[in-house]
Amino acid sequence: MVKIGTHVSSSKSLDLVFDRAKEVNASTIQFFLRSPRSWSWKERSEKELENFHLKKKSFGINPVIVHASYLFNLASADEALRQKSIDGVVQELKLCEELGIEYYVIHAGKAKNQPEEKAVKNIISSLEQIFKKVPLKNTTFLVETLAGQKGEIGKTTEEIKTLIKPFETENIGVCIDTCHIFAAGYKINEEDGFKSYKQELEKLIGLDRIKVIHCNDSKTPFNSRRDRHEHIGKGSIGLNGFKLFLNDPFFRTLPFILETPKSGNWDIININTLKSLIDAPVAQ
Ligand SMILES: [Zn+2]
């Protein structure tokens, strides 16, 4: 069975993510540990952590994925902001370890007012500090493929390789976002483009490092370098792109997480659409 799930709200109490996942029939989930556009951090009570552990065991929803705050910029040329981002990641990763979260996904950073090579160096130095402060045992740190808007680092497989290469002995890997890679110039909705992207991953990174798929269609056209998520089949990727991933012998073993717009019962519709694209097993 392919694991298909969605990003859910973690407001009020962290354990509620499991109830929210169940409501939409998700078999895997992702959520934030803080409001993604605010720096404020809430200490969690023993009771809240305990409830989380209980539901994580009993609901059968896995893997459990946390997405880092959008405010972090590990590439920043502003030292104060970079340090604040490192501290924020450390804070989140410590809680992930405590909660037994399987994957922590992050947008590595934006170059902004500096050359991209400098931005890459900053990210690597930030990651060195982070891994020194939080030895990862339960959680694997995933760098996400990005669309390349506003100087984002991680828009090519080569860039992702440069970021993770120095940390091969750590729990580190990659999260692929279908909308981002398509916007970054990988034509994954056609057989040939899909095959060559998979080969590139295999060659530069190794498929064993690819752990999660963010499953989003794109509001903007191919190679637009813009990050605008759309419902499955309603954007410029179209159903065929998702069909290719869902029926690929490797990718279908990974969790698929929707990050599509939240309104009405769209999570249920998108999950059902994805399920409908999976080829039926051949009768024995
Ligand atoms: Zn993301």
Boltz pocket constraint, residues with backbone or C-beta under 6 A from the ligand:
constraints:
  - pocket:
      binder: B
      contacts: [[A, 67], [A, 105], [A, 106], [A, 107], [A, 144]]
      max_distance: 6.0
